[in-house]
Amino acid sequence: MNTYNDYIKEIEERKIQGLHPKPIDGAELLSEIITQIKDLDNEYREDSLNFFIYNTIPGTTSAAGEKAEFLKEIILGESIVKEITVAFAFELLSHMKGGPSIEVLLDLALGNDVAIAKESAKVLKTQVYLYEADTHCLVEAFKNGNEIAKEILESYAQAEFFTKLAAVADEIKVVTYVAGEGDISTDLLSPGNQAHSRSDRELHGKCMISLQAQEEIKALQAQHPDKSVMLIAERGTMGVGSSRMSGVNNVALWTGKQASPYVPFVNFAPIVAGTNGISPIFLTTVDVTGGIGLDLKNWVKKLDENGDPVRNESGDPILEEAYSIATGTVLTINIKEKKLYNGDKELIDISKAFTPQKMEFIKAGGSYAIVFGKKLQTFAAKVLGIDAPLVFAPSKEISHEGQGLTAVEKIFNRNAVGSTPGKVLHAGSDVRVEVNIVGSQDTTGLMTAQELESMAATVISPIVDGAYQSGCHTASVWDKKAQANIPKLMKFMNDFGLITARDPKGVYHAMTDVIHKVLNDITVNEWAIIIGGDSHTRMSKGVAFGADSGTVALALATGEASMPIPESVKVTFKGDMKSYMDFRDVVHATQAQMLQKFGGENVFQGKIIEVHLGTLNADQAFTFTDWTAEMKAKASICISEDDTLIESLEIAKSRIQIMIDKGMDNVPQVLNGLINIADNRIAEIKTGEKPALIPDANAKYFAELVVDLDLIAEPMIADPDVNNIDVSKRYTHDTIRPLSFYGGDKKVDLGFIGSCMVHKGDMKILAQMLKNIEEQKGKVVFLAPLVVAPPTYNIVDELKAEGDWEVLQKYSGFEFDDNVPKAAARTEYENMLYLERPGCNLCMGNQEKASKGDTVIATSTRLFQGRVVEDSASKKGESLLSSTPVVVLSTILGRTPTIEEYKTAVEGINLTKFAPPHKLLIK
């Protein structure tokens, strides 16, 4: 009885935290619970029944297997449980969704007991998570003349699993809750520093926004029991920064509906809104849960008599409130009319939130059911030899005769499945596409594993060229949480078919390389589509989309993703880059020049940035494509010259070979296959058979921007602007300032060089600067700590071979040791150089942190409040983002440098250079 007793002990411990019993996923515990249920005199029988019925995780968990088999025993009369009738046993099976429950239902449906077979068939007709083994079983029975099998297939062909669902209500009453003013990052909904608890949904739910906010939401629910709470970003965008499935799960947990009475803490149908709508990648996550995301537009530009925007002293448009959405406001979402009302007053058209496809997601309780349902209907119709009736909304196919294709349109057309043969699709078309590369990161990976279990998937789709499970977000500190979670995750993903950063068998050295860098290396075709569980999944080869843990699971299980083809913004360059500037400054200047050109409007938001870098290899170009997450773009595509692309593919090949040499390849030899793909692509480019991807000359863009390199006269810094009187302007990535703004006297408490925004060249710049400063000043003295986390072990090895690592060691006061990894996070620092383990480190904010109230200057990407540095009682924490040389010099000086000091420090140093392509990269 040890397992059950341990569970009871854990329950008592959770009670102290105000938590319910943790849902059961293990076979050993549930087997013991079932034994106690069968024992009518057992003192734990009543509790065991409740655990079995209401607290067992469905899908492919080992506990689900035990539960399904016991329910089968009850249905067959082999076990008698008065509290679980045969009818109730079937109902419980219907809520288990897939995996062992489907296996049991098929066994019963195709068995000899006619009455049981018919009841089982009724349940099967409502299920959509069937895989090849399940459908093969049905096909064989059908071929052998089994009438029940035919009946089930006919139901699937008619998509009765969808058509017989309840219709969506004509209207929904909501009460507003303003979660914050300005952009709301998913860090507010699911803080990065609580990443370890994401798979424990109830526990993780306690970190959403604040305890005060949670109490306020509960008070609104008590006051308005007939209404749904709508979470709002006032004067901002909801869900910026990342998709963060855990963020949507938290919102659903507090404001949504329970998906099943027999599955705890899995809610759906959250309603979120923002003055400027919902971040595109976050909206995809909302769709996963059958939720609603509204673009409120409740603040509009004030116009003068000529219809031009009125601007304030800073040049920003003055906004006027069109209507109030203050907390506690009761509104009506009229789904039938697709309009938002306050009483009888119409406020705004919200038809974009209720397209035919989104209506299907809402009706089915989420997008997964639709994806699997469509595949199931197609399969059944094919087996029966009939045309599948039109049940689902037809995919929107937009084609403009005579109009060329942007890069993303070309990639989507190449990878499209299920679209009209021969039809050329343009932006706005809904497309199902095959996915080539998939990445799962470690703080969302446990949720991805849960999603795979819930959709009953057991092996990676053969369509996927390669997939990788990272260990970078938990690399800094190997604490008890990491030790408990990460090995379990690596084993699951390795068994599923992914290349994993850690070897469950312990053969190869654990690799904590930043996931985006690894995905950038294993993407070996610029026509590829990549899905990754992180908003910075933005490769400089192919087109990559950051996604929630569920969309990653869907891509792994099916090899597909569905989305509209996004519009593109074309970015090209002119002029010359000054010798003392770094490419990071070009990245920031691009954002600044865009905002200036378009009057403060961010034309990048929700679009593809098609950036014509041309001459930068994939390592260096990644600095731009990575930052497009902060530009609020949906994704980016780097257009390269032929020779540059070949160089990038050769680099990728060499790094994949290192992974192979370490022993990281799996039985299907996925990594070896990627090298073959790269070789084939290089041959196509060299022979001219298929040059590097470029758009058509007559492609149509949402907007075009030419970045003038001549205007970039000094380093640029992205500033969180924490004291801006307008709260909505704080912690955005749109405040880009020149170095001279700070006058050389802004105190710096900590510097950080690392995360996905740096490459090998940045590490070499660091080494060169230290040598430079020693030559100029006689010695290197840090007046502020400098934390350095190289992105990958490959980079460390290359730096060692080239002598640069020895330089860094000379000036460092700490160097990571993989044999003795840190067991506790560092939050206090001495004024010295720290050489930390490869990985995300401070950028992630879930392990290492700066001291509260610090002013940090970093090469990383996040300005979120509390991410890298939290506020102290007396001072707001600041995280300024800049280039490597600015960060290095700021820690030497203990303050931001003047432009003269900067120029002197970088004299003769080989910074990351960039020159516009030699020719127009169009076809």
N, C-alpha and C positions, 0 to 999 in steps of 0.2 A: 504493500500500500504506500510505498515511499513516494511515488510520483504524485499521487493524489494529495498526500500530506504536504508535500512541498508546494503544491498549487494552493492549498488552503492557507499555508503560511504566507505565500506571496499575496493572496487576497487580503489578508490582515494588514500587510505592509502597505498595500495600495489604498486601503481605507484611510490610513493616516494622511495620505495625499489627496483624499477626497475622490478616489477613483473606484470604478467598478472592477469586477474580475476581468483580467486580461483575456480576450478571446483565444480559444484553444486551436492550435494548429498541429499539434503533435499526436501521432498515432498511439504512443505508449500511454499517455494520459487518458485519451478518450477510450482506449481499450479497457483501462481500469474502471472508468466511469460506467461503461456498458456492463461490465461484470457486476458492479454495484446495483445497476438498474434491474438486472436479472434476479438478483438476490432480494426477495420481497421483504426480508427482515433486516436488511442492511440499514444502519443508522444514517448513512449518507445518501440513501436512495432518492429522497425528494430533491435534494440539492443536485444530485447527479442527473436527474431528469431535466432540470432546468438548464444545467450546463450543456447537456446533449442537444436539447431542442433550441435553445436561444443563444448559445455562446460558442458555437463551433464555426470556424471559418470554412466556407465552401470552396469549390474549385478543385484544384489538384493537390491540396495539402494532404499530408498523410492522415490527418484527422478526418478529412472529408472522405477518404477511402474507407475508414472504419465506420463512419456514420452511414454511408451508402450501403455497405454490406449488412449492417444491422437492420436498416430499414427494409432491405430485401428479405431478410429472415422473417420480419414481422409480416410482410405482405404474403409470403409463402406459408405462413402459419407455423414456421419452425421455432419462432419465439413469440410468446404472448405477453404484451405489455398493455394493460387496460387503459393507460393514459394515452397510448399511441395506437389508434385504430388503423385499419388498412387505408382508409380514406386519408387520414392525417399523415400517414407515412408517405403516401403519394404526394401530398401537398408539400411536405418537407423536402422531398426529392426535387420538386419543381423549383424550389428556391435555391438549390445547390448549383444550378446553372451549367455545369459541365464537368468533364473529367470522369471520375468514378461514378458519379450520379447518372451520366449518360450511358455508361457501360452497363450499369444495373438496369436502367429503363429499357435499353435495347434488348438485353437478355430476357427481360420479362415480356416485352412486346412481341418478341419472336419465339416465345416459348409455347408450350402445349396447352396451358390453361387459358381458354378463350376469354373468360371474364377479366382475368388479370391482364391479358394482352391488350384488351380494349381500353382499360383504365390507364395502362402504361402509355398506350398510343396517344391518349388525350393529353398527357403531360408532355410527351415528346414533341407534339405539334406546337407547343409553346416555347420550345428551346431553340437557340440559335448557335450555341458554342459547340459545334460538331467539327471534328477534324477527320483526317483521311481514314484512320482506323474505324471511326464511327460510320462514316458514309460508305466505306467499303463493305461493312457488315450489312447495311441496308440494301446496297446494290445486289449483293450475293443472294440475300433472301428474296428480293424482288425477282431476280432471274429464275429462282427456284419456285416461283409462283405463290409466294407468301402474300396473302391479301392484306394483312396488316401493314407490311412493308410498303405495298403499293399505296395504301390509304395515307400513310405518313408522307410518302414522296409527293403525292398529289396535293396534300396540305402545304408542304413546303413550296411546291411550284406556284401555288396561289398566294404564298406569303401570308398565310393565316396567322402566323406568329406575330405579324404586324397589323394586319387589317382588323383583327379581333380585339386589339387593344382599345381601351377607352379613348374617346376623342379628347383633344385638348380643349380646355375650358375657353369660353369666349372672352372672359375677362378675369384678371387677377387683381385683387385689392392688395396694395402694399402700403407699408408705413416706412418712411425714410429714416436712415441712420447715417449721418455724415461721419465717416471713419477718419477723415482728415482733410485739410485744405492743401491744394496743390497735388502734384503727382503722388500716387500711393504705390510704393514699390511692394512687390510680393514679400519682401523682407518684413513688412509690417504685419502681414497676414500669417507668415510662417518664417520667423527669424532664422537666419543662417546659423546662429549660435545654438539653436535648438535642433539642429539637423539630426542628431543622434536618435531623437524620439519620433521621427516622422512615421515610422511603420506602426507605432503604438498610437492609434488615431485619437483615442480619448485623452491620453496624456499630452500629446502634441497640441490638441485643441486648446489647452490651457494657456498656450503662449500667444494666441491670436490677439493682436493689437495691444490690449492691456486688460488687467482684471477689472478695472473700472468700466471699460468699454463692454466687456462681457456682461457685467451687471446691468448696464444701461440697455443692452439688447434684450436681456431677459425681462426687464421692466416693460419695454415696449411690447414684447410678446404677451405679457400678462395683461397689459392694457388693451391690446388689439388681438385677441385670440383667433379671430377670423381672418387675419391678414398676414402676409409674408413680410419680413423685414428686408428692405432693399439697402444694401451697403453701397455707399457713395463716396467718390473722390470729388469733393467740391473744388471747382476751378482747377481741375487737373484731369489726368488720365489714370484709370484704375489698372493696377497690375503691371506696372512697368518693371523692366529689369529682367524678368524671367517668367517662364510659364508656371513653374512651381505648383504641381498638382497638390502638394500638401497645403498650399494656400487656399485653393478652391475647396479641398476637403474640409479645412477648418471653417470656411465661410458656410459650407453646406451643413457642417455639424451644428453650428450655432443658429443658422437661419433657414436651412432646407428641410426636406422631409426624409423620413427613414425609408431606405430602399426596400427593405424586407423586415418583417417583424422577427425573423429568425436569424438575422445577421446584425450584430451590434456595431454601432458607430460608423456605419456606411450610409451616408445620406446623399441625396441628390437634389436637383432643381434649385440651386442657389440663384438669387437675383442680385446682380451687381450693376453699377452704373458709374458714369463719370461725366463731368462737364464736357470733357474732350473724348468721351467714349472709353473703350477698353483697349489696352495694349493688344495687338494682333495675336502674339503668341499666348497671352493669357486667355484671350477669348476662345482659342482652340481648346484650352483646358476646361473652360466653362462648358463648351459643347460636349465634352466627354461626360459630364455629369448631367446632361439634359437641362442645363441652366439657361438663364437669359442675361444677356449683356446689353445695356442701353447706352446710347450716345445722347446725353441730355441737352447739350447746347444751351444750357440755362444762363450762360454769360456770353454776350455778343459784343462785337466792337461798336463803340460809339462813333457815329458818322457825322461829318459836317454837312453843310448845305449842298456841297458838290458830290456827296456820297463817298468821300474819302475818309479813312480812319483818322480820328483825333488822337494825337499822341501826347504822352507826358514828357517831362523834362529829360528822361532817359531815352526817349525815342520809341518807347514801347506803346502799342495801341492801348487806349483806355477802354476798359470793358464795363458794360452795364448789365445788371441782372435782368434777364428776361422774365424769369419767374423763380419763386423760392422753392428750394427743396430742403429747407432746414429740418433738422432732426425732429421727427414726430409728425411730419406732414403726411396726410393720407392722400394717396394717388390711386388712379385706376389704370392698369395696363389693359387696354382694349385690344385683345389679340385679333378679334374678328375684323375690326377696322384698322388695326395696326397703328393706333394712336395712343398718346398718353394724355390722361385727363386729370384735372383737379376738380372734383365734383362734376359739373356740367361743362366746365371750361376746357376746351381743347388746348393743350400745351404745345405738342410737337408730334410730327410724324415719326414713327419708329419702325417703319417697314423693313429697314435693313436688318433688324433683329429677328425678323420673322419671315425669312425667305422659305421657300418650300422645303429646302434641305434642313434648315434649322427647326422648322416645325416638326419634321420627322424625328430629329434628335429629342425634342421636347416630349413628343408622344411616346417614344420608345424608352425614355429615361436615360438617354445618352447615345453618343455617336457609335460606340462599339457595336451595339445591337444592330444598328443599321448596316455597318460595314459587313459584319458576319451574316446578317440576314440577306443582303443582296447576293453574297457568294453562295449561300445555301439555296436560294431560289434558282439561281442560274444553274447550279449543280443538278437540282431535282428536275428542272425542265429538260435538261440535256439527257438525263437518264430515261425520262419518259418519252423523249423524242418529240417534244412540243415546244412551241414558242412561249417564253415566260410572259405572262400578262403584265401590262404596265400597271404596277402597283406603287412603286416609289416614284417620286418626282424625277423626271428626266434631268440628267445633268445638263446644265446650261452650256451650250457650245457656241462661242462667239468667233466668227471668222470674217475678216475684212478683205475682200478681194483686192489684190494688188498691193496690199500692205505687207511690208517686210516683217521680220521677226527680231525681237530683242533676244539677248542671250538666254534669259530665263524661259522665254517662249520656245526657243529652240530645244532647250533641255527637257521641258515638259512634254513637248510633242514627241521627242525621241523616246521618252520613258512611259508615255501614256498607255493605259490599258482600258478596254471597255468603251472607248470613244468611237465615233463614226469613222470607219476605215477611209483613209485618203483625205479626211477633212483637216485643214490646217487651223489650229486653235490659237486665238489671241487672248490677251489679258482679260480677266473676268470670267473665263470659261471654268467650269467645275471639272476637275480632272482627277482620276485615280491614276497614280503613278507607281511604278516599281521603285523600290529603294535599294541603293547599292551598298551603302555603308551605314552602320548604326552604332551609336555610342551610348553606353550607360555609365553614369557617374556614381560615386560611392555613397553620397548622402541622399540621393534619390533612388539608388539601386535597389534597396530593400523594398521600396514601394513598387518599383518595376517588377521585382520578383513576385510580390503579392498580386499585382495586376495579371502577370502571366498565369499564376495559379488560379485566379478568379475567372480568367477566360479559357482555362483548361488546356493551356499550351504546354507542351513538354519538350519541344525541340525547335531550334531555329529554322526559319523558312529557307529552303534551298535557293530561293531567288537572291538572297542577300550575299554579296561578294565577301563581306567581312564585317565583323562586329567586335567591339572591345569594351570590357568592363574595367573602369579605372579605379585607382586607389588614391587619387591626388587630393581630394577634399578632406581626407582624414589623415594626411601624410605627416603633418607637423608633430602630432602627439599620439603616441601609441598607448592610450590610456585604457581603462577598463571597458569603457563604452566601445571603443574601436576594436579591442580584443574580442568582445562579445559579438559584435555585428559583422565586421569585415570578413573574417574567415568563412563564416556561414554564407555571406553573399557571394564570395568568390567561388565556393564550391557549387552553389546553385547555378551560377552563370557559366561556369566551366562545364558542368554537366549538360547545360542547355545548348552549348555549342559556341560560346563566345571565347575569344582570346582574353585572358584575364591577367591583370597586373600582378596578382599574387597566385602562386601555384598551390592549389589545395593539397598537392602531394609534397610540397616543400622542396622540390627539386631545383627550380631556378630562383634567383635572387628576386625579392619583392621589388617591383618597379612602381614608384609613386609619381611617375611622370604626369604632367598636366594633360588631362584628357584631350583638350583641343589640339595640343601639339601632336599627340599620337594619331588622332583622327586626320589631322592635316597630312601626316606622313602616309597613312594607309589609304588615303584617297589618291588613287593613281590614274584617274581619268577625269578630265575637266568637264565631261558630260554627266558626271555622277550626281545623284541626289543623296544627300546625307541627312539623317535624323539623329539628333543627340539630346540627351537629357540635361541640357544646360543651355541658357540663353546665348552663351558665347560659342555655340556650335556654328561657326561661320568660317568655313574653310576658304583658303585662297586658291583652291582648285574645286571645280564643281559648284553646286549651290546647296547650302546647308541650312537646316532649319532647327533652331532650338525648340525643344518640345517638352511637354510634361511627361512624367514617368509612365503614364498610361499609353500615350501615343508612341513612346519608345517601345513599350511592350507590344503594341499592335504591329509596329514595323518589324520587330523581331519575329513575331508569330506568323505574320502573313506576308512579309516582304513588300508591303504596300503602305501608301499613305494617300489621303484624299484632301484636296484643298483647291481653292480657286487659283488660277494663275495670277500672281500679283502684277501690278503695274510696276514700271521701272523708272528710276531717275538716273540719267546718264551723267557721270562725272569724268571730266577730262582735265588736262593740265596744260598750262602754258608758262613761259618764262624760265628763269634759272633759279635753282636753289642755292642760297648763299653757303659758303664753305663752312661757316661755323654753326649752321643749323642742323638739326637731327630730323629724320623722317617723322618722328612722333609729332613734331611741330607742324608738319604738313597735314597730318591727320586732324589735329585740333583746329588748324586754320581752315580746313575744309568745312567743318561744322560752323565756324564763325562766319566765313564768307557766304555760306548758304543762308544763314539766318539774316545776314545783312542784305543779300540780294532779294530775298523774298519777304522783306518787311517784318521779320520776326516769326513768320510762319515756317514750321518745320515740314518741308516738302518730303523729307525722307521718311516720315512716320508711316509705318505700315507698307512701305514700298520696298522693292529690290533696289539696292544701290549697285548699279553696273559701273564699276570703277575701272578705268582704262589705265592701269599702272604700267603694263607692258614690259618694262625693263627690270622690275624687281622680282627676285625669285620668291618661291612660296613662303619661305621662312620670314623674309622681311615684309612681304606683302600682307602677311597675316596680321601685322600691327594695324593695318587699315581695316581689313575685313572684320577683325575682332571687335574694333571700336564701334562698328555699325550697330551693335546692340545698344550702345549708349546714345546713338543717333536716333533710336527708336525705329530703325528700319526692320522690316520683316526678315530680310536676309541680304546677302551681297554676293556679287560675282566679280571675280578679278579677270579682266581680259588681258591675256599675255601674248607677247610675241612668241613665235615658234621656238627660237633658240632658248628663250627664258623658260618656257614650259618644259623643254627637254631637260634643262639644268635642274629644274625643280623635281622632275620625275626621277632623275638619277640620284638626287639626294634622298628622295623617298625610298628608292630601292635599297640604298646602302643601309638605311636605318631599319627597314623591314628585315634585311638580312641579319642585322645585329640581333633583332628579336628572335629570329630563327636559331641563330647560333647560341642564344641563351637557353634554348629549349622551350620557347613559348608557343610554337606551332602546335596545332591539334591534329587529331587523326585524319580529318579530311584535308589537311595541309592547306588551310585557308591562306596563311601568310605566303607560302610558296606560290599559291594561285594569284595573289596580288602582284607579286613580282612578274609573273607571266603577263598579267594584264598591262602592267607598266611597259614591259618590253614591246608588246604588240602596239601600244599607243605611240611609243617613241618611233617605231618603224613606220607607222602611218604618217607621222609628221615629217620624218626625214625624206620619205619617198614622195611626199606631196599628195599621197592618196587621200589624206584627211588632215589638213592643217589645223592649228590651234583654233578653238572656238572663238568666233567673232560675230557680232550682230550684223544684220543687213543694213545697208546704207539707208533704206527707206523704212526702217523700223520706227514705230511711234512711241514716244516717251511721255510720261506724266509731266516731267520737267527735265531741263538740262542745266548743268552747272559747269562752268569752266573755272577752275581754281588757278588764281594768278600767283605763281611762286615768287614773283618779284615783290609782292606785297608783304611777304613773310620776313620781317626784318629782325625779329627777336623771338626767343623761346616763348611758347604759349602754355598756359596753365588752365586746366579745368578746375573751377572753384565752386565749392558747395554753397558759397554765399550765405552762410548760416545766420547772418544778422540782417538780411534783407527785410525791410519793413513789410514787404509783401510776402506772406508765408508761402504762397504758391510758387514763388521764384526760388525758394531754397531747395537745395539737394537735387536740382536738375543738372543735367550735363550740358546745358545750353549757355552757361556763363563761362566764356572762354576769354582769359585775360592775358595781355602781354606781360613779360617778366617785369618791365619797368613800372607797372601798376603798383607793385609792392615797395618800390623805392629802396630795395636792398635792406629793409629793416623789419621784415615780418619774421618773428621768431619761429624756428622749427624745432620740434621736440623729438622727432623720429623720422627716419627715412626708410623707404622700402623699395628694393629693386627685385622684381619677380612677377609671378603670375603669368598668364597666357600672353600678355602684351609685349613681353621681351623675347629676344632670340639670342642665339650664340653671339652675334655682333654686339649686343648690349653688354654681355659679360666681358668681352674684350675691351669695350670702351671703358668699363669700370677699371679694369687692370691698367689700361693706358693712362687714365686720369690720375690714379694713385701714384704711378711712376712720375707723371708730369708734375704733380703737386709737390712730391718729395724733392724733385730737382729744383723747383722754384722756391720752396720754403725751407728746405733742409730736412724736414721730416713731415710725416702725416699725423695730424692730431685731429681726432673727431670731437667736435663740440656738441654733437648729437649722435645717438646710436644709428647705425646703418644696418638694416636686416636685408640679407641677400638670399633669395631662394631661386636657384636655377630652375628652368622649366622641366628639364629632363636629365636623366643620367647620361644619355648620349652626349649632351652638351658638356657635362662635367668631364666625361672621358676625353672628348675632343680638346677641351681646354687644358687638360693634363698633358695630352700629347704635344700640344703647341706651346706649353710653358706658361700659360696665363693663370692656371690654377695655383701654381707655385707663388705667383705674385700676390694673388688674393690671400693665400695662406699666410704670407709674410705679414700682412697688415691686419689679419683677423685675430680676434680674441676668443672666438668659438668656432668650431667646425663640427658639423653633424657626424655622428657615428652610427651607422645602420646596425651595428652589433649591440649598441646600447641606445636605442631611440628614447627620446624624452617621454616620460610618463605623465608629466604635468605641463599645462600650458604656461608659457612665459607671458607675464603682463608687466614686468618691470625690466628695464634695460640699462646697461652701462653705456657710456660714450665710447663705443668701439664697433668694429665690424663683426657681424654674425654671419657665418656661412651656414645656412640652414639646408635641410634636406629638400631635394626637388619636390615640388608640389605647389599647392595654392597658397599656403601659409596665411599671412595677414589678410589677403584679399577675400578669403572665404568668410572670415569672422566667426567661425564655429569652434576654433581652437585657440590659436595665438591671437592676442589683442594688444593694441597700444594701451598705454595708461589712460584712464578717463580724463577727458578734457584736453588731451594732447592735440597739437597741430602736427599732422603727419603729411609728408610729401612723398608721393609714391608713383611708381610706373604702372600701377594696376588700373582697374576699370571702375570701381564702385564708389559712388559718392553717398550711398544710402546712409541715412542717420543711424548711428550705432553699429555700422557694419565693421569697419576697420577700427574705429575708435568711438567710444560712448561718451556722452556728456558727463561732466562732473557737476557737483553742486554749484560751482562758481563759474564754470566756463563750458561753452559748447565745444565738443570735439569737432575737428576739421580734418578733412582728407583731401588735400590738393593733389591733382594728378598732372604729371609732367614727364619729360624725357629723362633718360638715364643720367646724362651729364648734369642736368639741373638738380636731380635728387642727390647725386654724389657731392656736388659742391655745397648744397644746402646743409648737408650733415657735417661737412668739414668746417663750415662757417657758423653753424648753429642758427642760420637765418637764410632767407632767400638772398641770392647774390644780385649785385648790380649787373647790368649788361656788360660793363667793362671787365668786371671780375670774371664773368662767364667766358668772355672771348679769350681772356688770358689763359684760363684753365683748360680750354679745349684746343689751344693752339697746337697744330701739328698732329692732332688726333684724328683717326679715321672714323668719322661719324657715319651713321647709316645714310648714305646718299641716295638721291633719286633724281632722275631726269625723265621728262616726258618721253613717250614712245617716239621712235624715229619716223613713224608714219601713222596715218589714220588706221585704226584697227577696226575696219568695217569691210563688209563684202559687197 
